[in-house]
């Protein structure tokens, strides 16, 4: 009887173990295999494709790892719900809209007051907008425009053209617009934030300042003249989901016509901007 009783107990134990084995199998943790060789086990609660993964450990703590740290991810097949819904966010193919503004600093001949092609331009302001389409985790395309307005150093211009003090001089502002198509690269530094570099090409639309010369109450005005040119530039900066802090460079050589003569004005502007992502 003792042997039969032992056999019965052993059989019941085996049946109980077999019945609870699927439960344990279902509760096998997810695993993140790091490039360092370390394995992190728990429950994956958030996964942003090609960006980062959050995993909840057995003690309830939550850890986050970027894809650059991860060699592979193994997710268990669970019959019962996870403690949190897994959020799969595809960061590729997203579209963002940026509005930006800041300072426009003239460079080279455009800011010079001494050379033959001197533009006498002073630091001004710039505004712009950009529509960005992210083609992959690390690349994006952008269509945008920027408008820069730069005053003229009237004192230096008056000296350069040799006007006597009795002659009044009033000068307007340069206006420079670049409509561009850009190709850029992102360099993630933490989830949702990255540095970027971008090259830009497109038409430049520019206009000279109007110039009024006056003496003894009589004045003569040369109205602003417009021109177009091939423009190019670049951009670099830092961006998070809400803010863009960056620098821009744009350049071109619009050729203006005055009295049947063509006058080429090299134009280069360095922009320091802050932008808001909508």
HUTAHU-V663446 format. One record per residue. SS is DSSP state (2 for helix, 1 for strand, 0 for the rest). PSI is psi in radians with two decimals (999 if undefined). D_CENTER is the distance of its C-alpha to the mean C-alpha in Angstrom with 1 decimal. Layout:
BEGIN
SS:PSI:D_CENTER
SS:PSI:D_CENTER
END
This chain:
BEGIN
0:-0.69:80.9
2:-0.70:78.7
2:-0.72:77.3
2:-0.69:76.7
2:-0.71:75.0
2:-0.72:72.8
2:-0.71:71.9
2:-0.77:71.0
2:-0.71:68.8
2:-0.70:67.1
2:-0.75:66.5
2:-0.66:65.1
2:-0.76:62.8
2:-0.72:61.5
2:-0.71:61.0
2:-0.74:59.1
2:-0.72:56.9
2:-0.58:56.2
2:-0.55:55.4
2:-0.17:52.8
2:-0.76:51.3
2:-0.55:48.9
2:-0.83:47.7
2:-0.65:46.8
2:-0.66:45.3
2:-0.51:43.1
0:0.19:42.0
0:2.30:40.9
0:2.78:37.5
1:2.81:34.2
1:2.37:33.3
1:2.05:30.2
1:1.99:31.1
1:2.78:29.1
0:-0.34:28.9
0:-0.17:31.1
0:-0.21:33.8
0:2.53:33.7
1:2.20:34.0
1:2.12:32.8
1:2.54:34.8
1:-2.55:34.5
1:2.09:33.0
1:2.12:29.4
1:-0.26:28.2
1:2.36:24.5
1:2.01:22.7
1:2.01:19.1
1:2.24:19.2
0:0.35:17.9
0:-1.22:16.4
1:2.91:19.3
1:2.39:22.9
1:2.37:24.9
1:2.37:28.7
1:2.14:31.5
0:3.00:34.3
0:-0.51:38.0
0:0.07:38.2
0:-0.20:35.6
0:2.65:32.8
1:2.26:29.3
1:2.64:27.3
1:2.38:23.8
1:2.41:23.0
1:2.75:19.9
2:-0.44:20.5
2:-0.34:20.5
2:-0.24:23.6
1:2.36:25.3
1:-0.80:27.9
1:2.82:29.0
1:2.32:29.4
1:2.04:32.8
0:2.27:33.1
0:2.75:36.7
0:2.03:38.2
0:2.37:39.3
0:-0.53:41.9
0:2.80:41.3
0:2.61:38.1
0:2.77:35.5
0:-0.49:35.1
0:2.65:31.7
0:2.37:30.2
0:2.24:27.8
1:1.92:24.4
1:1.91:22.9
1:2.08:19.3
1:1.88:17.9
0:-0.12:14.1
0:2.69:14.4
0:0.50:14.6
0:2.72:12.8
1:2.31:11.7
1:2.70:9.5
1:2.31:10.2
1:2.34:8.7
1:2.31:11.3
1:2.77:11.1
1:2.81:13.9
1:-2.61:15.4
1:2.48:17.7
1:1.94:18.4
1:2.04:20.5
1:2.56:22.7
0:2.80:23.4
2:-2.43:26.3
2:-0.53:29.0
2:-0.60:27.1
0:-0.17:27.8
0:2.62:31.1
0:0.07:34.4
0:-0.46:36.7
0:2.99:36.0
0:-0.59:37.3
0:0.43:34.0
0:2.38:33.0
0:-0.25:30.8
0:0.40:31.6
1:2.52:28.1
0:2.87:27.1
0:2.34:23.9
1:-2.60:22.8
1:2.83:20.0
1:2.55:17.1
1:2.78:15.5
1:2.98:13.2
1:2.66:11.7
1:2.34:9.4
1:2.14:10.3
1:2.34:8.3
1:2.03:10.7
1:1.97:10.3
0:-0.41:13.3
0:-3.09:13.8
0:-0.54:12.9
0:-0.06:11.4
1:2.71:10.6
1:2.76:9.1
1:2.60:10.4
1:2.43:9.4
1:2.25:12.1
1:3.10:12.0
1:2.69:14.3
1:2.47:14.7
1:2.18:18.1
1:2.44:19.5
1:2.17:23.0
1:2.20:25.0
1:3.03:28.6
1:2.47:31.3
0:1.63:33.3
2:-0.63:36.6
2:-0.84:38.8
2:-0.63:37.8
2:-0.72:38.0
2:-0.69:41.5
2:-0.74:42.6
2:-0.64:41.3
2:0.00:43.2
0:0.59:46.2
0:2.35:46.7
0:2.78:49.5
0:-0.38:48.9
0:-0.24:51.0
0:2.20:48.4
1:2.56:45.5
1:2.19:42.0
1:2.16:39.2
1:2.40:35.8
0:-2.52:32.9
1:2.61:29.3
1:2.53:27.2
1:2.22:24.7
1:2.17:22.0
1:2.28:19.8
1:2.10:17.5
1:2.08:16.9
1:2.72:14.7
1:2.24:13.8
1:2.67:11.1
1:2.22:11.0
1:2.90:8.3
1:2.37:8.8
1:2.58:7.7
1:1.61:10.1
1:2.43:11.1
1:-0.42:13.1
1:2.87:14.4
0:2.15:14.5
0:-0.13:11.5
1:2.58:9.6
1:2.80:7.9
1:2.78:7.2
1:2.71:5.6
1:2.47:7.8
1:2.44:8.4
1:2.57:11.8
1:2.54:13.0
1:2.58:16.5
1:3.10:18.5
1:2.49:21.3
1:2.30:21.6
1:2.09:23.9
1:2.75:25.5
1:2.54:28.5
0:2.82:30.8
0:2.63:32.1
0:2.62:35.4
1:2.20:38.3
1:2.18:41.4
1:2.29:44.4
1:2.62:47.3
1:2.27:50.7
0:0.69:53.6
0:0.00:51.9
1:2.27:51.2
1:2.73:47.7
1:2.32:46.1
1:2.31:42.5
1:1.96:40.3
0:2.80:37.8
0:2.51:34.2
0:2.37:33.8
1:2.71:30.8
1:2.81:29.6
1:2.77:27.0
1:2.92:25.7
1:2.18:23.4
1:2.70:20.1
1:2.89:17.5
1:-2.94:14.7
1:2.90:11.7
1:2.66:8.5
1:2.65:7.5
1:-2.96:6.5
1:2.48:6.5
1:2.38:5.3
0:-3.05:8.3
0:-0.28:9.7
0:-0.52:10.5
1:2.52:9.0
1:2.15:6.2
1:2.02:8.2
1:3.05:7.9
1:2.59:10.4
1:2.67:11.1
1:2.28:14.3
1:2.57:16.3
1:2.72:19.9
1:3.04:22.9
1:1.30:26.6
1:2.46:27.9
1:2.00:31.7
1:2.56:33.6
1:2.14:37.1
1:2.05:39.7
0:0.89:43.3
0:0.18:43.0
1:2.47:41.3
1:2.31:37.8
1:2.02:35.8
1:2.21:32.5
1:1.78:30.1
1:2.27:27.4
1:2.12:24.3
1:2.30:21.4
1:2.29:19.1
1:2.13:16.7
1:2.38:14.5
1:2.04:13.5
1:2.73:11.5
1:2.35:10.8
1:2.77:9.2
1:2.25:10.4
1:2.17:9.3
0:999:12.6
END
